[in-house]
Amino acid sequence: MYLAPIVYAAVSSLFVVHRSGLGLTAPTKVFDPIGNYTHAFGDAGFTSSLGRVALFGVVQVPVMLGLALGLALLLDSRSARAKGFFRLAGFLPYAIPGVSAALVWSFMYSPQSSPVNHLLEPLGLHVPFFSGGTVLWSVANIVTWAWTGYNMVIIYAALQSVPAEVLEAARVDGASALRIAWSIKIPAVRGAIALTAVFSIIGSAQLFNEPVVLQPVSSGAISSAFTPIMSAQAAVAAGDYPYAAAQSVVLAVLVGVVSFVFFTLTNRGEQA
C-alpha cells in the first residue's frame, strides 16, 4: 500500500508523453529517463513553486513552533488556570477540516467582505491580502492558525515527562520561572520540537488545500502552479501523468534530503 504508488510514480517519471502536432493520433510514451526531470528544472512555474514553498517553510515553521512552544510553556506553568479549557481551545482549530477553515478565511480575506478591512477602514488602512507580496503570508496565517495548537499539544505532552523533583530543586536554588523554562524545560523537550519541526517541513511541502480554496477569490495572485503539488495537479489535468510523477519525485527527494539534514544537525547538537 505504501510502496506501490511510490514505485509506480518513479517508473512513470522515466517516460515522456509524445503527441502528434495535429492531435489526431493517441499520445505515445517514450522511454526517456531524464526528459521529464530536465523539463521540471527548466519549468519556471515549477521551480518558482519550489522556491515559494521553501520561503514559506523557512519563515512559517519557526514562527508556528515558537508560538506552540510558548503556549505549551504557559500551560505548563504553576500559575496557569483552566488548563483543560485552554488546551482544548488551542487544539480546536486543528479539529476543523482544512478546506472548511480555508473557506472561512477566504471570507475574512475577500476584498468585498473582509471584516478586518471594514474595521480598519475608519483609520484609512487597508490590508491587501491577495497582493503579490502578501498572498503567501495570507496562506501562512491560515496554516499557523490551524496547526499551532496541534504542535502545542505534542510539546505540552513532552513537558509532562520533566521530573517534578528537578523543577522543585531549581526553584529551591532560586531559579526564576523564565530560567527554569530556558535551562530545563526547553532542553527536555528538544526531541518533541525536532519531531514537530520535521512534520511541519513535510507539511509545508504538501501545501495544497489552502491555496486551492483561496485561488478563486485571489484575483489571479494564486496561480495553478503556486505550490509544487498544485503544479503536479495541473500536469495531471493536462493529461501528462509522467511529468506530474517526475515533479512528485523531485519534491519527495528534496523533502527527504532536507529532513535528513535537519535530523542530522539536531542529533549533532544533542550529542554536543
Secondary structure, DSSP 8 states (H G I E B T S, - for coil): --HHHHHHHHHHTTEEEE--SS--S--EEEE-TTHHHHHHHH-HHHHHHHHHHHHHHHHHHHHHHHHHHHHHHHHHSTT---HHHHHHHHHHHHHS-HHHHHHHHHHHH-TTT-HHHHHHGGGT----TTSTTTHHHHHHHHHHHHHHHHHHHHHHHHHTTS-HHHHHHHHHTT--HHHHIIIIIHHHTHHHHHHHHHHHHHHHHT--HHHHHHGGGTTTSS-TTSSHHHHHHHHHHTT-HHHHHHHHHHHHHHHHHHHHHHHHHHHHHHH-
